[in-house]
Structure formats: structure tokens, C-alpha cells
Amino acid sequence: MKTDKKNQIWLLSSLALALGVITILYVLVCTLCRGVWDEKYKIAFTLFGNEVAWYGIFIAIGFVCAIILSCLKMYKYGISSEPFYFFCFIGVPVAIIGARMGSCFIGQTEWEDYFKTFGQGLAIEWGVMLVVIVALIYFPLILRNEKYFVKDQTNKKIVMRKISMWVYLDCIAPAIFIGQIIGRFGNYFNHEVYGGVINDASTINFLKIFFPWMEDSSHVWRQPTFFYEQIGNIIGLFLIYFVSEIIKSNRIRKAGTLAISYFLWYGIVRIIMTPLRMQGSASGGSGGEEMNLIITICWIVFAFIFLLLNTFIFPKYLRNKRVIYLSFISITFFFKRFFRKNNNILINKYHNDKKKFIREENEIFWYNNF
């Protein structure tokens, strides 16, 4: 009964947040953004002499919503949110640094303007990649702290087990969708990220109602690729964050499946959108978009291969036996025993560590309350 109530709280709270925020912002944009677009509409207000763009405001709202959705999923799994809170102080600045670096690499921003953070220029996928690299270092280290261990009852014995970092990434990665969905509103205010010319009258009539600013200075209507990407991410959020929780087969779902699925889905969305965006540039495709296309292809290939490894190889050879970590324990035990007088203490610690780090392939279901 307690588990059912927790799942209901998670589902209702997450749905209310995601649907509520997205709906409110869509209504707000469609209501306020009328008339002919002008450069002044990029700016929301001025703070201490610096112009604050709508783009930055939407990015900030997206960050907050993604953090809340991640914490709600951790609440559902019954794991501590504290490691994630600490990570936010690292991850948010790292995401901005990575996004700015990516913008410079692909030519959207000049390197001399890198630290002009009040200006435009964020390549979100680069920020996500850098955050993932930092997370792969951070979570394995902090989760070794025993206060974050969870109780697991095996053979009528309660064992304290270390939580896999992949369980946390399964909570965090799908929630990034909401941040990307909200952030794309900033492209609309900046009058950017559009595709080729539209000649279909019915499509133009739709844009006149919902996205009137997609008409450029030459009175030519363009494909709203930011809107298409939003729809793709909304579907991804619904499937990976919500629907995936009904999967109860450990043959299909492992710890890490949702995190990897996020990268695979977003890569597919981007590889569809990038050619459309290339049509919107004056030359038929900029170097930045071409580089993004190459990175997206690599992203998809890597995610697909890693998904196969995580489903069929890692559970059998790594996650169940913990070969790498246990090898490390064995090597350190071999050398440390020569420098310890009381070897019994060291031997007990060695065997206890082995018990803590041996996990089953269906580990994710311990936190799903199945």
C-alpha cells in the first residue's frame, strides 16, 4: 500500500509539473508573441546594465524543472537525493561551460566572446556530453559512502548494498528532456533555428496562428524546427520517463537502460532536425550544422552499441561479478597485507567489500519496488 501511494505521488506530481509548465509556456508564447518580430523582443529586461535574454530565462526554468523531475524519480525509487543535490552545484556550471564551448567549436560564437555569458550561443548537446563525463567520475566516488547504501533482503538476510551510478543516471537523464523542451522557446524569441522556406498554405495558416514570428524580414515563412524538436522531445519524455516504468522484465530493462535510451532518442531527433536546419541557412548548410550532424551520428552509434552492451554483456560479465572493481580490491589486498600487522581485519574488510559490490542484473527493480 505504501509503495502504491509513493508511485501515485510520483506520477501525479511529475505529470502535473511537465504538462503544466509546457502548456502554460505554449499558451503564453502564442498569446504574447504577436505582430512583426523585432530584435528588441530577444531581451526580457536589463539587470545591472546587462541585457537578460528570454533565451537565458527559459534555459534557467528548464534547469529547475529537470532537477525537480529527477528528484521525483529518486523519491519513487526510494534512494537519497543528497548526492544529486551536491552534483547540481557541479553539473549546472559544467553544462553551461560545455554548451558555450560547443557553440564556439561549431562557429556560433567567437572564442573571444566565450565569457560574455549575457550573449547568445549555447550548444546544448555539448553541455550534456560534458555533464555526463563529470557524472561518470562523480557518482561512483560519492556513492561509495555507506550512508547512501540501501537495504536488500536476500535469502531472508538483510544486506546493505551500494547503489549503482546507473540507477541515478536513470533518474537524471530522461528528466533532461523537460529542460530541452522549455529551452527551445528561447530560439523562438531569438528568431533562430528555423528551416527551409514553406510553400504550403495550410502550414502557413497554422504558423500565423501559433508562431507568427516565423515570418522573416522578407515576409517568407520558414519551418519551425525548434517546434518539431520540442514535439520529438515531448514524446521522448513521455515514453522514457513515464511509460518505461511499467516494464517489469529484467530481460528488457537493466540499470542504465533509461539513461542510454535518452541519448539514443535525442540523437535520432537531432539527426532528423539537423538537415532541416541546414536548409534554413543562407548557403544551404553551415559548417557548424555539418559538425553537429557528424557528432549526432557518432552519438547515436555509441548509444546503440552501449545499449546492446548494457543489456547483454555488462550484466553477465561486469555488473554481476564486478570484475574490474573486485580485481582492484584483490590487487590492493595483495600488496596491503605485507604492510599490515593484523591481517584478519584486512581479510574481513576484503570479503565485506566483495559482498557490497556484487549485484544482480535486475538491480534496477530493487528501486522500482517490483
C-alpha positions as CSV (number, residue, x, y, z in Angstrom):
1,M,0.0,0.0,0.0
2,K,2.8,2.4,0.9
3,T,4.6,1.6,-2.4
4,D,1.4,2.3,-4.4
5,K,0.9,5.6,-2.7
6,K,4.5,6.6,-3.5
7,N,4.1,5.7,-7.1
8,Q,0.9,7.7,-7.3
9,I,2.6,10.7,-5.8
10,W,5.4,10.4,-8.2
11,L,3.2,10.0,-11.3
12,L,0.7,12.8,-10.4
13,S,3.4,15.3,-9.4
14,S,5.6,14.6,-12.4
15,L,2.7,14.8,-14.9
16,A,1.4,18.0,-13.3
17,L,4.8,19.6,-13.5
18,A,5.6,18.5,-17.0
19,L,2.2,19.1,-18.6
20,G,1.5,22.2,-16.6
21,V,4.7,24.1,-17.4
22,I,4.8,23.1,-21.0
23,T,1.1,24.1,-21.5
24,I,1.4,27.4,-19.7
25,L,4.5,28.4,-21.7
26,Y,2.9,27.4,-25.0
27,V,-0.2,29.5,-24.2
28,L,2.0,32.4,-23.0
29,V,4.1,32.4,-26.2
30,C,1.1,32.0,-28.5
31,T,-0.7,34.9,-26.7
32,L,2.1,37.4,-26.3
33,C,4.1,36.9,-29.4
34,R,2.0,38.9,-31.9
35,G,2.9,41.3,-34.7
36,V,6.1,41.6,-36.6
37,W,9.2,40.2,-34.9
38,D,11.9,42.8,-33.8
39,E,15.4,42.5,-32.3
40,K,14.1,44.1,-29.1
41,Y,11.9,41.0,-28.4
42,K,15.1,39.0,-27.6
43,I,15.5,40.9,-24.3
44,A,13.3,40.3,-21.3
45,F,14.8,43.0,-19.0
46,T,18.0,44.8,-18.0
47,L,19.9,43.8,-14.9
48,F,22.8,45.9,-13.6
49,G,23.4,47.3,-17.1
50,N,23.3,43.9,-18.7
51,E,20.6,42.7,-21.0
52,V,18.9,39.4,-19.9
53,A,17.6,37.5,-22.8
54,W,14.4,35.4,-22.8
55,Y,16.6,32.5,-24.0
56,G,18.5,32.5,-20.7
57,I,15.3,32.7,-18.7
58,F,13.9,29.6,-20.5
59,I,17.1,27.7,-20.0
60,A,17.0,28.5,-16.3
61,I,13.4,27.4,-16.0
62,G,14.3,24.2,-17.9
63,F,17.2,23.5,-15.4
64,V,14.9,23.8,-12.4
65,C,12.2,21.6,-13.9
66,A,14.7,18.9,-14.9
67,I,16.1,18.9,-11.3
68,I,12.6,18.6,-9.8
69,L,11.7,15.7,-12.2
70,S,15.0,13.9,-11.3
71,C,14.3,14.2,-7.6
72,L,10.7,12.9,-8.0
73,K,12.0,9.8,-9.8
74,M,14.6,9.3,-6.9
75,Y,11.7,9.6,-4.5
76,K,9.8,6.9,-6.4
77,Y,12.9,4.6,-6.3
78,G,13.4,5.3,-2.6
79,I,17.0,6.5,-2.9
80,S,18.7,9.5,-1.4
81,S,18.6,12.8,-3.4
82,E,21.5,14.2,-1.5
83,P,24.2,13.0,-3.9
84,F,22.3,14.6,-6.7
85,Y,21.9,17.9,-4.8
86,F,25.6,18.1,-4.5
87,F,26.0,17.3,-8.2
88,C,23.7,20.1,-9.2
89,F,26.3,22.6,-7.9
90,I,28.8,21.0,-10.2
91,G,26.6,19.9,-13.1
92,V,24.8,23.2,-13.8
93,P,28.1,25.3,-14.3
94,V,29.7,22.4,-16.2
95,A,26.6,22.3,-18.6
96,I,26.9,26.0,-19.3
97,I,30.7,25.7,-19.8
98,G,30.3,22.8,-22.2
99,A,27.4,24.5,-24.1
100,R,29.5,27.6,-24.6
101,M,32.5,25.6,-25.7
102,G,30.3,23.7,-28.2
103,S,28.9,27.0,-29.5
104,C,32.5,28.2,-30.1
105,F,33.6,24.9,-31.7
106,I,30.8,24.9,-34.3
107,G,31.1,28.6,-35.1
108,Q,28.0,30.1,-33.4
109,T,30.1,32.2,-31.0
110,E,33.6,33.6,-31.4
111,W,36.2,32.4,-28.8
112,E,36.9,36.0,-27.7
113,D,33.2,36.2,-26.7
114,Y,33.3,33.0,-24.7
115,F,33.0,34.7,-21.3
116,K,30.3,37.1,-22.5
117,T,27.6,35.0,-20.9
118,F,24.9,37.5,-21.4
119,G,25.1,37.0,-25.1
120,Q,23.5,34.2,-27.1
121,G,25.2,30.9,-28.1
122,L,24.6,27.6,-26.3
123,A,25.1,24.2,-27.9
124,I,23.0,22.1,-25.6
125,E,24.3,18.7,-26.8
126,W,27.9,19.7,-26.0
127,G,26.8,20.7,-22.5
128,V,25.0,17.4,-21.9
129,M,28.1,15.4,-23.1
130,L,30.4,17.3,-20.7
131,V,28.0,16.8,-17.8
132,V,27.8,13.1,-18.5
133,I,31.6,12.8,-18.4
134,V,31.7,14.6,-15.0
135,A,28.8,12.4,-13.7
136,L,30.7,9.2,-14.6
137,I,33.5,10.4,-12.3
138,Y,31.4,11.9,-9.6
139,F,28.7,9.3,-8.8
140,P,31.0,6.2,-8.5
141,L,33.0,8.1,-5.9
142,I,30.3,9.6,-3.8
143,L,28.1,6.5,-3.8
144,R,30.9,4.6,-2.1
145,N,29.8,6.4,1.1
146,E,27.9,3.8,3.1
147,K,25.2,6.3,4.2
148,Y,23.9,6.1,0.7
149,F,23.7,2.3,0.7
150,V,20.3,0.6,0.6
151,K,18.9,-2.4,2.3
152,D,18.2,-5.5,0.2
153,Q,16.7,-8.7,1.6
154,T,18.3,-11.8,0.0
155,N,17.7,-15.3,1.3
156,K,15.9,-13.8,4.4
157,K,19.0,-11.8,5.2
158,I,19.2,-8.0,5.1
159,V,22.3,-6.9,3.2
160,M,23.4,-3.3,2.7
161,R,24.3,-2.7,-0.9
162,K,25.9,0.1,-2.8
163,I,23.7,1.8,-5.3
164,S,24.8,1.7,-8.9
165,M,25.5,5.1,-10.5
166,W,23.3,3.9,-13.4
167,V,20.3,4.0,-11.1
168,Y,20.9,7.7,-10.5
169,L,21.5,8.3,-14.2
170,D,18.2,6.6,-15.0
171,C,16.6,9.2,-12.8
172,I,18.5,12.2,-14.2
173,A,19.0,11.6,-18.0
174,P,15.3,11.3,-19.0
175,A,14.5,14.4,-17.0
176,I,16.8,16.4,-19.2
177,F,14.1,16.3,-21.9
178,I,12.0,18.8,-20.0
179,G,14.9,21.3,-19.9
180,Q,15.4,21.0,-23.6
181,I,11.7,21.3,-24.4
182,I,11.5,24.6,-22.4
183,G,14.8,25.9,-23.7
184,R,13.7,25.7,-27.3
185,F,11.2,28.6,-26.6
186,G,14.3,30.8,-26.4
187,N,15.0,30.1,-30.1
188,Y,11.6,31.5,-31.0
189,F,12.3,34.7,-29.2
190,N,15.8,34.9,-30.8
191,H,14.2,34.3,-34.2
192,E,16.7,31.5,-34.9
193,V,16.9,27.7,-35.6
194,Y,14.4,27.7,-38.4
195,G,14.4,25.5,-41.5
196,G,13.7,25.9,-45.2
197,V,11.0,28.0,-46.9
198,I,7.4,26.9,-46.6
199,N,5.1,27.0,-49.6
200,D,2.2,25.0,-48.2
201,A,-0.7,27.4,-47.5
202,S,-2.2,25.3,-44.7
203,T,1.1,25.2,-42.9
204,I,1.5,28.9,-43.2
205,N,-2.0,29.4,-41.8
206,F,-1.1,27.3,-38.8
207,L,2.1,29.3,-38.2
208,K,0.1,32.6,-38.4
209,I,-2.0,31.4,-35.5
210,F,0.6,29.8,-33.2
211,F,4.0,31.0,-34.4
212,P,3.6,34.4,-36.2
213,W,7.3,35.3,-35.7
214,M,8.4,32.5,-38.1
215,E,7.9,35.0,-40.9
216,D,11.3,36.6,-41.7
217,S,12.1,40.1,-42.8
218,S,11.4,39.2,-46.5
219,H,7.9,38.0,-45.5
220,V,8.9,34.4,-46.2
221,W,7.7,31.7,-43.9
222,R,10.2,29.2,-42.5
223,Q,9.9,25.7,-41.0
224,P,9.8,26.0,-37.1
225,T,12.4,23.3,-36.5
226,F,12.7,24.2,-32.8
227,F,9.0,23.3,-32.5
228,Y,9.5,20.0,-34.3
229,E,12.3,19.2,-31.9
230,Q,10.1,20.1,-29.0
231,I,7.5,17.6,-30.1
232,G,10.1,14.9,-30.5
233,N,11.4,15.6,-27.0
234,I,7.9,15.6,-25.5
235,I,7.3,12.1,-27.0
236,G,10.7,11.0,-25.6
237,L,9.9,12.4,-22.2
238,F,6.6,10.6,-22.1
239,L,8.0,7.2,-23.3
240,I,11.3,7.1,-21.4
241,Y,10.4,9.0,-18.2
242,F,6.8,7.7,-17.7
243,V,5.9,4.7,-19.8
244,S,9.2,2.8,-19.2
245,E,8.2,2.4,-15.6
246,I,5.6,-0.2,-16.5
247,I,8.3,-2.5,-17.9
248,K,8.8,-5.3,-15.4
249,S,11.0,-7.7,-17.4
250,N,14.7,-7.7,-16.4
251,R,15.5,-9.1,-19.9
252,I,14.5,-5.8,-21.4
253,R,15.4,-3.3,-18.7
254,K,18.6,-3.1,-16.8
255,A,20.1,-0.4,-14.6
256,G,21.2,2.3,-17.1
257,T,18.7,1.4,-19.9
258,L,16.7,4.7,-19.4
259,A,19.8,6.8,-19.4
260,I,21.2,5.3,-22.6
261,S,17.7,5.4,-24.2
262,Y,17.7,9.2,-23.6
263,F,20.9,9.6,-25.6
264,L,19.7,7.3,-28.4
265,W,16.3,9.1,-28.7
266,Y,17.7,12.6,-28.6
267,G,20.3,11.6,-31.2
268,I,17.6,10.4,-33.5
269,V,15.6,13.6,-33.0
270,R,18.7,15.7,-33.7
271,I,19.7,13.8,-36.8
272,I,16.2,14.4,-38.3
273,M,16.3,18.1,-37.4
274,T,19.8,19.0,-38.5
275,P,19.2,18.6,-42.2
276,L,16.1,20.8,-41.9
277,R,18.1,23.4,-40.1
278,M,20.8,23.3,-42.8
279,Q,18.1,24.2,-45.3
280,G,17.4,27.4,-43.3
281,S,20.9,28.8,-43.6
282,A,21.7,31.1,-46.5
283,S,24.3,28.8,-48.0
284,G,22.3,25.6,-47.7
285,G,24.2,24.4,-44.6
286,S,26.8,25.9,-42.3
287,G,30.0,24.3,-41.0
288,G,28.5,24.4,-37.6
289,E,25.5,22.3,-38.6
290,E,27.6,19.9,-40.5
291,M,29.8,19.3,-37.5
292,N,26.7,18.9,-35.4
293,L,25.5,16.3,-37.8
294,I,28.7,14.3,-37.5
295,I,28.6,14.5,-33.7
296,T,25.0,13.4,-33.7
297,I,25.7,10.3,-35.9
298,C,28.6,9.4,-33.5
299,W,26.2,10.0,-30.6
300,I,23.6,7.6,-32.0
301,V,26.1,4.8,-32.9
302,F,27.7,5.0,-29.5
303,A,24.4,5.0,-27.7
304,F,23.1,2.0,-29.7
305,I,26.3,-0.1,-29.1
306,F,26.3,0.8,-25.4
307,L,22.6,-0.1,-25.1
308,L,23.4,-3.6,-26.5
309,L,26.4,-4.0,-24.2
310,N,24.4,-2.8,-21.2
311,T,21.6,-5.3,-22.0
312,F,23.5,-8.4,-22.9
313,I,27.2,-8.1,-21.9
314,F,27.6,-6.0,-18.8
315,P,25.1,-7.8,-16.7
316,K,26.8,-11.1,-17.3
317,Y,30.4,-10.2,-17.2
318,L,30.7,-6.9,-15.3
319,R,27.7,-5.9,-13.3
320,N,27.1,-9.4,-11.7
321,K,30.7,-10.2,-11.0
322,R,32.1,-6.6,-10.7
323,V,35.3,-7.9,-12.4
324,I,37.1,-4.5,-12.6
325,Y,36.3,-3.4,-9.0
326,L,36.9,-6.8,-7.4
327,S,40.2,-7.1,-9.3
328,F,41.2,-3.7,-7.9
329,I,40.3,-5.0,-4.4
330,S,42.3,-8.2,-4.9
331,I,45.4,-6.3,-6.0
332,T,45.3,-3.8,-3.2
333,F,44.7,-6.6,-0.7
334,F,47.7,-8.5,-2.0
335,F,50.0,-5.5,-1.5
336,K,48.5,-4.1,1.7
337,R,48.8,-7.4,3.6
338,F,52.5,-7.0,3.6
339,F,52.2,-3.7,5.5
340,R,49.5,-4.7,8.0
341,K,50.2,-6.5,11.2
342,N,46.6,-7.5,11.8
343,N,45.7,-9.3,8.6
344,N,42.4,-10.6,9.9
345,I,40.9,-7.1,9.9
346,L,42.0,-6.6,6.3
347,I,40.7,-10.0,5.2
348,N,37.3,-9.3,6.8
349,K,37.2,-5.9,5.1
350,Y,38.1,-7.5,1.7
351,H,35.2,-10.0,2.0
352,N,32.8,-7.4,3.1
353,D,33.7,-5.2,0.2
354,K,33.1,-8.1,-2.2
355,K,29.6,-8.6,-0.7
356,K,28.7,-4.9,-1.1
357,F,29.7,-4.6,-4.7
358,I,28.3,-7.9,-6.1
359,R,25.0,-7.0,-7.7
360,E,22.4,-8.8,-9.8
361,E,21.5,-7.8,-13.3
362,N,17.9,-6.9,-12.3
363,E,19.2,-4.4,-9.8
364,I,17.0,-1.6,-11.1
365,F,13.9,-3.4,-9.9
366,W,15.1,-3.2,-6.3
367,Y,14.4,0.6,-6.6
368,N,11.2,0.2,-8.7
369,N,9.6,-1.6,-5.8
370,F,8.6,-4.5,-8.1
